[in-house]
Amino acid sequence: MMSSVVPPTGTLVIYAFAAAFLLVFVGIPFLVCLRYVHLGNELRIVSRRTRVGSGVAFAACTLVVAVFALLRVLGPFPDSVWFWLAAASFVAGVGMLTIAASNADWYRALGIESDRAGFIHDGPVRVTGDVRPVDDALVGPFSDEPCLAYAASVQERRWIPNSGSSDSTMVPIAVDSDATQFYVDDGSGELLVDPEAADVLPADPADVFVRDVTIEVEGDEHPPAHVVEQFDELEIGTTSRDRSYREAHIQSGDEVTVVGHCESVGHGYASNRVVADAGKSPAFVVATGSLEDVRSSVDMLVRWNAMAGSGLAGVGLFAMIWL
């Protein structure tokens, strides 16, 4: 039987004091800082852009921690700049592989054979065409224009130094999105789409949708009345700080590519097929732009991150073990 060794009382007191000190002077200020810069909203925006969910992100972090823990068990970390450069390479590589893995379903979805909206079938489908609303369109919260889907964000200037040597930074404080049913018409017929469960994604990963409206409001100015009306919905109030209200949206007539699972619903030729979820297809995606643009964007996003991530993670891990 293994015997346990109890540290002296003095040592326990020192440990308790150190833990309390870190909690009061490091932990609590750190949490206050996170709340101040609204890091939660920032992470939500990053997650939306990269499609990295909390489960995948947690698995990636667990992998990184496990690797460093194993290396630490094998011996102390070398006191070398090259070791930490290798560690940074490994972490960056794992991050890129995580992005590639999170978008693999979108990559596979574009391998589904293209369909014509007028000759659609039940099961996995992929259709590209122009969109029009089923009923009344949505109204963009900041553009005040009719649209079929939108993503809105609010950024506020906070006195936080940034990499540009400025003493202030625009940080996100609120995000919102919505979508309504629409038809996709490719000239051969129409397909009904219910985008409630879909990832609405861009042809260019740097943008949300093709159309973009931004309203810049300085601290001594008042935002337009229709923007103020959205404050309660976004759970924000008035402020004397500079703000940026951004909205990106899809409007009737825009070209989109829809990938998902089609099923028969209702009656009538015009609306007896609907894409409602992923089903047996890899993903349910509504992406703006032509199919060629979407395919090129996804191919670059997934393949580049997979290849670069594999190289960085492999080289970094080998270098850490060798050093």
C-alpha positions in Angstrom: 0.0 0.0 0.0 1.3 3.5 -1.0 1.7 5.9 1.9 0.6 9.4 1.5 2.8 12.3 2.6 1.1 15.2 4.1 2.8 18.6 3.6 3.8 20.5 6.8 1.2 23.0 8.0 3.4 25.9 7.1 3.5 24.7 3.5 -0.2 24.3 3.3 -0.6 27.9 4.6 1.7 29.1 1.9 -0.2 27.2 -0.8 -3.5 28.6 0.5 -2.2 32.2 0.6 -0.8 31.8 -3.0 -4.2 30.5 -4.2 -6.1 33.3 -2.5 -3.6 35.9 -3.9 -4.0 34.6 -7.5 -7.8 34.5 -7.1 -8.1 38.1 -5.8 -5.3 39.8 -7.8 -5.3 37.7 -11.0 -8.5 35.7 -11.4 -11.1 38.3 -10.5 -9.4 41.2 -12.5 -9.1 38.8 -15.5 -12.8 38.0 -15.4 -13.7 41.6 -15.1 -11.5 42.3 -18.1 -13.2 39.6 -20.1 -16.6 41.1 -19.3 -15.4 44.6 -20.1 -14.2 43.6 -23.6 -17.2 41.3 -24.1 -14.9 38.4 -25.1 -17.9 36.1 -25.2 -19.4 38.0 -28.1 -16.0 38.0 -29.8 -15.7 34.3 -29.5 -19.2 33.9 -30.9 -18.3 35.9 -33.9 -15.1 33.9 -34.4 -17.0 30.7 -34.0 -19.6 31.8 -36.5 -16.9 32.7 -39.1 -14.8 29.6 -38.7 -17.7 27.2 -37.8 -15.7 25.9 -34.9 -18.1 24.7 -32.3 -17.5 24.6 -28.5 -17.1 20.8 -28.5 -14.5 20.8 -31.2 -12.6 23.7 -29.6 -12.6 21.9 -26.3 -11.3 18.7 -27.9 -8.5 20.7 -29.6 -7.6 22.4 -26.3 -7.6 19.0 -24.5 -5.2 17.6 -27.1 -2.8 20.5 -26.7 -2.8 20.3 -22.9 -2.3 16.5 -23.1 0.7 16.8 -25.4 2.4 19.4 -23.1 1.5 17.4 -20.0 3.1 14.3 -21.6 6.2 16.2 -22.5 6.4 17.6 -19.0 6.2 14.1 -17.6 9.1 13.0 -19.8 11.2 15.9 -18.5 11.4 19.6 -17.8 10.8 22.0 -20.7 14.1 23.2 -22.3 15.0 26.8 -21.5 15.3 27.6 -25.2 13.5 30.1 -27.5 13.4 27.4 -30.2 11.4 25.2 -28.0 8.7 27.8 -27.5 8.7 28.7 -31.2 8.1 25.0 -31.9 5.3 25.0 -29.3 3.7 28.0 -31.0 4.0 26.2 -34.3 2.3 23.1 -32.8 -0.6 25.1 -31.3 -1.1 27.1 -34.5 -1.2 23.9 -36.5 -3.8 22.3 -34.2 -5.9 25.4 -34.5 -5.8 25.3 -38.3 -6.6 21.6 -38.3 -9.5 22.3 -36.1 -10.9 24.9 -38.6 -10.4 22.4 -41.4 -12.2 19.6 -39.5 -15.1 21.9 -38.6 -15.6 22.7 -42.3 -15.1 19.2 -43.6 -18.9 18.6 -43.8 -19.3 21.7 -46.0 -16.4 20.5 -48.2 -18.0 17.1 -48.6 -21.4 18.7 -49.2 -20.1 20.4 -52.3 -19.4 16.9 -53.7 -23.1 16.2 -53.9 -24.2 16.1 -57.5 -25.8 19.3 -58.7 -29.6 19.3 -59.1 -32.1 21.3 -61.1 -34.8 22.9 -58.9 -37.5 21.9 -61.3 -36.5 18.2 -61.2 -35.6 17.8 -57.6 -35.7 14.5 -55.6 -35.9 13.5 -52.0 -32.6 13.2 -50.3 -29.3 15.1 -50.5 -29.5 18.0 -53.0 -27.4 20.9 -54.1 -29.1 23.8 -56.0 -27.8 27.2 -57.2 -30.2 29.9 -58.2 -31.7 33.3 -57.4 -33.8 33.7 -54.3 -37.2 35.3 -53.7 -39.3 35.4 -50.5 -42.2 33.0 -49.7 -44.2 35.6 -47.7 -43.2 38.9 -46.3 -39.5 39.6 -46.2 -37.6 40.4 -43.0 -36.5 44.0 -42.3 -32.8 44.5 -41.6 -32.3 46.0 -38.1 -29.7 48.6 -39.2 -30.3 48.9 -43.0 -34.1 49.1 -42.6 -34.3 47.3 -45.9 -36.2 44.2 -46.8 -34.1 41.0 -46.8 -34.3 37.2 -46.5 -31.5 36.7 -44.0 -29.2 39.0 -42.1 -26.4 39.0 -39.6 -25.9 42.1 -37.4 -23.2 43.1 -35.0 -22.5 46.2 -32.8 -18.9 47.3 -32.0 -18.0 49.9 -29.4 -14.8 51.8 -28.8 -13.1 50.8 -25.6 -9.9 52.2 -24.2 -7.8 49.1 -24.8 -4.4 49.3 -26.6 -4.1 47.4 -29.8 -1.4 46.2 -32.2 -1.7 49.4 -34.2 -0.2 51.4 -31.2 -3.6 53.0 -30.7 -5.0 53.5 -27.1 -8.5 52.3 -28.1 -10.1 49.3 -29.8 -13.5 48.6 -31.3 -14.8 45.5 -29.6 -18.1 43.6 -30.3 -20.8 44.0 -27.8 -23.8 42.4 -29.5 -24.5 40.0 -32.4 -27.8 38.9 -33.9 -29.1 37.0 -37.0 -32.3 35.8 -38.6 -33.6 34.2 -41.7 -37.0 33.5 -43.4 -38.2 30.9 -45.9 -37.5 31.5 -49.5 -37.6 30.0 -53.0 -34.5 29.2 -55.1 -35.2 29.5 -58.8 -32.5 28.3 -61.3 -34.7 28.7 -64.4 -36.0 25.1 -64.4 -38.3 25.6 -61.4 -38.4 26.6 -57.7 -37.2 24.9 -54.5 -38.6 25.9 -51.1 -35.9 26.4 -48.5 -36.4 26.7 -44.7 -33.1 28.1 -43.5 -33.9 28.0 -39.7 -31.3 25.2 -39.1 -28.9 26.2 -41.8 -25.4 27.7 -41.7 -25.7 30.8 -43.8 -22.2 31.2 -45.2 -20.4 33.4 -47.7 -18.5 32.8 -50.9 -15.7 34.7 -49.3 -14.9 33.6 -45.7 -13.9 37.2 -44.9 -17.5 38.4 -45.4 -20.9 37.2 -44.0 -23.1 38.1 -47.0 -22.6 39.8 -50.3 -24.4 43.0 -49.2 -23.0 45.0 -46.3 -24.4 48.1 -44.5 -22.3 49.9 -41.8 -23.4 52.9 -39.7 -20.6 54.7 -37.9 -21.8 56.8 -34.9 -19.4 59.0 -32.9 -19.8 59.5 -29.2 -21.4 62.9 -29.5 -23.9 61.8 -32.2 -27.2 60.0 -32.0 -27.9 56.8 -34.1 -30.9 56.8 -36.5 -34.2 56.1 -34.9 -34.7 52.7 -36.5 -31.3 51.6 -35.0 -32.3 52.8 -31.5 -35.4 50.7 -31.7 -33.2 47.6 -31.8 -31.4 48.3 -28.5 -33.8 46.3 -26.4 -33.6 43.3 -28.7 -29.8 43.4 -28.7 -29.8 44.1 -24.9 -27.6 47.2 -25.2 -28.2 50.8 -24.1 -27.2 54.2 -25.1 -23.6 55.3 -24.7 -21.3 58.2 -25.2 -18.6 56.0 -26.8 -18.1 55.6 -30.6 -20.1 52.7 -32.1 -20.3 50.8 -35.4 -23.5 49.1 -36.4 -23.0 46.6 -39.1 -25.5 44.5 -41.0 -24.9 42.0 -43.8 -27.9 40.5 -45.6 -29.3 38.5 -48.5 -32.0 40.3 -50.6 -34.5 39.0 -53.1 -32.7 38.3 -56.5 -29.3 37.5 -55.0 -27.7 34.2 -56.1 -27.2 31.5 -53.5 -26.1 27.9 -53.4 -28.2 25.6 -51.1 -27.0 22.2 -49.9 -29.1 20.0 -47.7 -31.7 17.3 -47.4 -34.8 17.6 -49.5 -38.2 16.1 -48.6 -41.7 16.2 -49.8 -44.1 18.5 -47.9 -47.5 20.0 -48.5 -49.3 20.0 -51.8 -48.9 21.6 -55.2 -46.1 21.6 -57.7 -44.6 24.9 -56.7 -43.9 24.0 -53.1 -43.9 20.2 -52.7 -40.2 20.0 -52.1 -38.3 21.7 -49.2 -34.8 21.7 -47.9 -35.3 21.7 -44.1 -32.2 20.1 -42.5 -29.0 18.2 -43.2 -30.6 14.8 -43.1 -28.3 12.3 -44.8 -26.3 15.1 -46.5 -23.1 16.3 -44.9 -24.4 19.7 -44.1 -27.3 22.2 -44.5 -25.7 25.3 -46.0 -27.0 28.4 -47.7 -24.0 30.2 -49.3 -24.0 33.4 -51.2 -22.4 33.7 -54.6 -22.0 31.4 -57.6 -21.2 27.7 -57.2 -17.7 28.2 -58.7 -17.0 31.0 -56.1 -18.4 28.9 -53.3 -16.4 25.8 -54.3 -13.2 27.7 -54.7 -13.6 29.4 -51.3 -14.4 26.2 -49.4 -11.6 24.3 -51.2 -9.1 27.0 -50.2 -10.4 27.2 -46.6 -10.4 23.5 -45.9 -7.4 22.3 -47.9 -5.1 25.2 -47.0 -5.9 24.9 -43.3 -5.5 21.1 -43.5 -2.2 21.1 -45.3 -0.7 24.1 -43.4 -2.0 22.8 -40.1 -0.6 19.4 -40.6 2.8 20.8 -41.5 2.9 23.3 -38.6 1.7 20.7 -36.0 4.0 18.0 -37.2 7.1 20.1 -37.4 6.3 21.7 -34.0 5.7 18.4 -32.3 8.9 16.9 -33.7 10.9 19.9 -32.7 9.6 19.9 -29.2 10.4 16.2 -28.7 13.8 16.6 -30.3 14.7 19.7 -28.3 
